[in-house]
Amino acid sequence: MNTATRAVLLATLASVALLPLLTGHALLQETPHFHQGGPGSAFEHLDVVILLLLTVAAFVPLVRLAGVVPRLFAASRSLRAIASGGSPRSLRGIAYVRVPGNEVTFFTAGFSRPRIYVSAGAESSLAPGPFYAALLHERAHADRHDVRWLALVAALERALAFVPWSQRTFGLLRLLIECRADERALAAGASRLDLFDAIVVASAPSVADGAALSEVGTLERLRWLAEPRQERVDETRTAAVLFASLMTAPALAHLLLWIGVFCAICSTHGG
C-alpha cells in the first residue's frame, strides 16, 4: 500500500475508537431536554431518540474491534508453536525459518520483527527458480512490514462488517498488498514464470496474522503474471470511500443537531 492509503487506514482506526464520542457529542448538546421536564420528556423529542440510537450504534464497530485482540493472541501462540520446530536457513542472502510439513507453504509473520517461514515440503518440492521467487515475494512483505497492515485490515474488516461495501474494499486492499509484493519480487530478479509456478503450487498457511504467498487473490495475480496489462485499482480512493462512509453516523448526528437548533431559532423568531 502507498503512504496515502496507510494514512487513511490509520484515520479509519482512530475514527472507530472515536465514533461513540463524535456521535455522543451531538447527544450531549440535547441534554437540556432531559433536565427541563424530567427523564421521560426526552423521548418525546424524535431528534433525541435518533441521536441516542446513533450513539448506541457507534459503539458497535468499537466492540467488534476489541474482539480482534483475543484472535491476535491466539495467532501468536499458533506461530510460536509452528516456529518451535523450525530451523534457520538462508538462500542468496534471504534468511528464513524451515518448519515441518509436507505441504508447499511460504508465509511471513511477526509484528515487530517479521520473519519468513518455509515448509520442508516447499524445500523438497520446488525447483530452485520458483523457490527463490517465492522467497523474494516474502522478503518484500517483511521489508514493507505488510504483516502489520494486513492485521489492521483484518481488524477493520471485522469492525466494519456491517458496512455493505466493506468486504469488497478490504478484499481489494489485501489483493493490492500481494500485488505489490509480486512486483517487488519481479524487480528483485524473479522471473514471471517462476513466480507463477510458485503461487500455483503453494498452499495457504494456518497462521492468522501472516502474509502468505497464495492466500489472497491467487487467480487475479496469476492472470496479471501471465498478461501484465491489467489496470490497477486506485487504492487510496478505495480506502477513502470506506472512511467517508464511516463518518456518516457522526455527520448525520450533528446534522440533526443543527437542524434542531435552526428550527428552534425559527420558532423563536416566529413567536
Phi and psi in degrees as a GROMACS rama.xvg file:
@    title "Ramachandran Plot"
@    xaxis  label "Phi"
@    yaxis  label "Psi"
@TYPE xy
-82.936  174.52  ASN-2
-62.9702  -39.3663  THR-3
-63.4837  -42.1885  ALA-4
-64.7311  -40.9706  THR-5
-62.951  -39.3108  ARG-6
-64.0374  -39.5048  ALA-7
-65.3702  -40.4387  VAL-8
-63.8328  -41.7334  LEU-9
-65.3741  -39.3463  LEU-10
-64.3789  -37.0939  ALA-11
-65.9298  -41.2175  THR-12
-61.455  -44.972  LEU-13
-63.4517  -36.3503  ALA-14
-66.8954  -38.4756  SER-15
-59.3626  -41.1393  VAL-16
-69.7705  -30.4572  ALA-17
-96.1718  -8.0276  LEU-18
-53.0421  -46.5815  LEU-19
-59.7042  -36.8626  PRO-20
-70.5606  -39.9742  LEU-21
-65.4673  -42.2656  LEU-22
-78.8721  -36.1502  THR-23
-63.8126  -29.3348  GLY-24
-59.3904  -43.3143  HIS-25
-64.8018  -38.4023  ALA-26
-64.7742  -39.529  LEU-27
-64.8003  -28.5392  LEU-28
-66.6429  -18.8166  GLN-29
-96.7749  4.86262  GLU-30
-60.111  -24.9782  THR-31
-54.3208  -29.5439  PRO-32
-63.4806  -31.0959  HIS-33
-72.0864  -27.5748  PHE-34
-97.1854  -18.0312  HIS-35
-75.6607  -39.451  GLN-36
-130.588  20.9319  GLY-37
94.2938  169.619  GLY-38
-58.7653  -36.367  PRO-39
-77.0518  -17.8598  GLY-40
-69.1827  -25.4478  SER-41
-60.8986  -35.2364  ALA-42
-79.8539  -0.753535  PHE-43
-81.4462  -10.5706  GLU-44
-106.84  117.797  HIS-45
-62.0365  -36.6026  LEU-46
-63.4883  -36.9629  ASP-47
-67.6371  -40.3661  VAL-48
-62.6286  -43.3921  VAL-49
-64.5903  -43.8858  ILE-50
-62.121  -38.9022  LEU-51
-64.1798  -42.3537  LEU-52
-64.946  -41.23  LEU-53
-63.3699  -38.8302  LEU-54
-65.8876  -43.0473  THR-55
-62.9084  -43.6558  VAL-56
-63.5721  -29.5816  ALA-57
-66.186  -20.8108  ALA-58
-77.4572  -18.2428  PHE-59
-59.7828  -50.9007  VAL-60
-60.2334  -37.059  PRO-61
-66.3105  -42.4132  LEU-62
-64.8821  -42.8179  VAL-63
-65.9769  -35.6237  ARG-64
-65.0067  -40.8381  LEU-65
-62.0119  -28.6512  ALA-66
-68.6103  -11.9792  GLY-67
-75.5043  -28.3481  VAL-68
-56.6219  -49.298  VAL-69
-59.7837  -33.8018  PRO-70
-67.481  -36.1521  ARG-71
-66.6705  -40.5212  LEU-72
-63.7245  -40.6026  PHE-73
-64.6183  -39.5734  ALA-74
-64.7672  -38.2393  ALA-75
-65.0638  -40.8192  SER-76
-64.3306  -40.0384  ARG-77
-63.1777  -40.3765  SER-78
-64.8493  -42.3722  LEU-79
-62.1643  -37.3317  ARG-80
-65.9149  -40.3446  ALA-81
-67.8849  -44.2665  ILE-82
-71.6962  -22.4225  ALA-83
-62.5534  -28.4212  SER-84
-98.7751  13.132  GLY-85
-92.8845  167.934  GLY-86
-136.181  138.228  SER-87
-70.0278  137.329  PRO-88
-135.789  174.636  ARG-89
-156.03  143.788  SER-90
-141.483  118.876  LEU-91
51.457  41.4232  ARG-92
85.2968  0.684761  GLY-93
-101.371  112.437  ILE-94
-82.0237  141.608  ALA-95
-151.441  168.266  TYR-96
-112.13  123.093  VAL-97
-86.2195  125.573  ARG-98
-117.568  153.465  VAL-99
-63.5553  153.691  PRO-100
141.796  137.443  GLY-101
-86.2465  -17.4046  ASN-102
-72.8144  164.066  GLU-103
-95.8547  105.67  VAL-104
-136.468  132.2  THR-105
-128.248  131.564  PHE-106
-156.956  159.215  PHE-107
-117.275  134.74  THR-108
-146.854  158.976  ALA-109
114.079  123.766  GLY-110
-80.4126  -49.7985  PHE-111
-80.1206  -43.9797  SER-112
-130.536  89.9861  ARG-113
-61.2717  136.827  PRO-114
-128.552  149.906  ARG-115
-93.4264  134.102  ILE-116
-119.829  134.327  TYR-117
-131.933  133.206  VAL-118
-76.6195  155.449  SER-119
-61.3177  -33.9755  ALA-120
-63.084  -33.5133  GLY-121
-67.4494  -41.3177  ALA-122
-62.2954  -39.0945  GLU-123
-86.0614  -21.2255  SER-124
-99.4824  -35.5854  SER-125
-86.0373  145.319  LEU-126
-70.7632  161.403  ALA-127
-55.8745  -40.0606  PRO-128
-62.3435  -57.3978  GLY-129
-61.2927  -34.6991  PRO-130
-63.6894  -44.8233  PHE-131
-68.1316  -38.4986  TYR-132
-61.1068  -40.3395  ALA-133
-65.7356  -39.3788  ALA-134
-64.2382  -39.1432  LEU-135
-64.1147  -38.7679  LEU-136
-61.4521  -46.5465  HIS-137
-69.0123  -34.0465  GLU-138
-63.8299  -35.3461  ARG-139
-61.3438  -42.1631  ALA-140
-60.6499  -44.447  HIS-141
-66.6476  -43.2336  ALA-142
-64.6472  -34.5318  ASP-143
-94.1161  2.75682  ARG-144
52.8931  43.8518  HIS-145
-64.6779  -24.4835  ASP-146
-58.8758  -41.6377  VAL-147
-62.2897  -44.8487  ARG-148
-72.1038  -34.4469  TRP-149
-66.7578  -37.0704  LEU-150
-64.6816  -39.8612  ALA-151
-65.3523  -42.3833  LEU-152
-60.834  -43.8195  VAL-153
-63.8323  -40.0241  ALA-154
-65.9479  -44.8759  ALA-155
-68.4155  -33.432  LEU-156
-62.7402  -40.3708  GLU-157
-68.6071  -42.2883  ARG-158
-65.6784  -34.3609  ALA-159
-110.788  27.7077  LEU-160
-61.6595  -22.1734  ALA-161
-77.8874  -14.0692  PHE-162
-77.3785  121.367  VAL-163
-52.9036  -41.9441  PRO-164
-96.5085  8.57437  TRP-165
-68.2785  -38.1585  SER-166
-60.4421  -44.2699  GLN-167
-65.2342  -41.3693  ARG-168
-62.1313  -49.8329  THR-169
-68.9072  -32.7796  PHE-170
-62.1876  -40.7395  GLY-171
-65.1676  -39.3916  LEU-172
-65.2152  -41.5436  LEU-173
-63.0303  -41.7331  ARG-174
-61.9769  -41.4189  LEU-175
-64.3043  -36.1349  LEU-176
-62.291  -43.266  ILE-177
-67.5802  -38.8791  GLU-178
-63.955  -38.9559  CYS-179
-63.4825  -39.5079  ARG-180
-66.2505  -38.0609  ALA-181
-61.9897  -44.6379  ASP-182
-62.9249  -42.0484  GLU-183
-67.0555  -34.5154  ARG-184
-64.3494  -42.5036  ALA-185
-65.5057  -40.4331  LEU-186
-65.9795  -27.4885  ALA-187
-84.5632  -4.11959  ALA-188
124.636  -4.01097  GLY-189
-72.1563  145.119  ALA-190
-88.7222  152.413  SER-191
-60.896  -40.7996  ARG-192
-65.3207  -42.0593  LEU-193
-64.5245  -43.375  ASP-194
-67.3965  -38.4966  LEU-195
-58.4552  -49.3642  PHE-196
-62.3959  -40.0239  ASP-197
-64.5185  -41.9333  ALA-198
-65.8136  -39.8314  ILE-199
-63.1584  -42.1299  VAL-200
-80.2911  -31.5923  VAL-201
-69.1367  151.882  ALA-202
-120.506  151.417  SER-203
-70.7734  145.006  ALA-204
-82.1567  175.447  PRO-205
-105.585  28.2642  SER-206
-105.878  121.792  VAL-207
-73.8209  -25.5724  ALA-208
-107.869  28.1177  ASP-209
-112.235  175.903  GLY-210
-118.573  118.351  ALA-211
-107.669  154.491  ALA-212
-62.757  -40.2894  LEU-213
-124.806  30.2555  SER-214
-86.3567  -29.8407  GLU-215
-129.002  134.371  VAL-216
55.8175  38.8746  GLY-217
-58.6771  -48.8046  THR-218
-64.4277  -42.2796  LEU-219
-63.3932  -41.1059  GLU-220
-69.7897  -39.7962  ARG-221
-63.9887  -39.0206  LEU-222
-64.2016  -39.8376  ARG-223
-68.5332  -38.6344  TRP-224
-65.6984  -35.1829  LEU-225
-76.2274  -38.4795  ALA-226
-136.979  87.6479  GLU-227
-77.8191  63.0729  PRO-228
-133.08  13.9043  ARG-229
-82.2973  146.254  GLN-230
-76.4384  140.205  GLU-231
-83.3428  149.481  ARG-232
-75.3496  143.147  VAL-233
-73.8281  96.6832  ASP-234
-67.4953  -36.3055  GLU-235
-64.34  -43.2061  THR-236
-64.8172  -39.6072  ARG-237
-59.9803  -46.4491  THR-238
-69.3154  -36.1185  ALA-239
-65.1193  -36.3198  ALA-240
-62.5689  -41.0766  VAL-241
-64.6577  -43.4798  LEU-242
-62.1175  -42.3243  PHE-243
-63.3787  -39.2142  ALA-244
-66.4906  -31.9239  SER-245
-67.4549  -29.0027  LEU-246
-81.0618  -0.309988  MET-247
-61.6132  -44.3953  THR-248
-62.2225  -54.1767  ALA-249
-64.7913  -33.6952  PRO-250
-63.9832  -43.4391  ALA-251
-65.3463  -39.1623  LEU-252
-60.6415  -46.2635  ALA-253
-73.0966  -30.1458  HIS-254
-63.5124  -44.5353  LEU-255
-61.283  -38.884  LEU-256
-61.7329  -47.2326  LEU-257
-71.2202  -32.4726  TRP-258
-61.9237  -41.7355  ILE-259
-62.6853  -41.0321  GLY-260
-64.7031  -43.9895  VAL-261
-61.9501  -43.4756  PHE-262
-64.1654  -37.1023  CYS-263
-65.6732  -40.1643  ALA-264
-66.2167  -41.4706  ILE-265
-63.6257  -43.4831  CYS-266
-66.0064  -33.2862  SER-267
-65.9968  -47.3636  THR-268
-67.3676  -34.2686  HIS-269
-68.5547  -32.8622  GLY-270
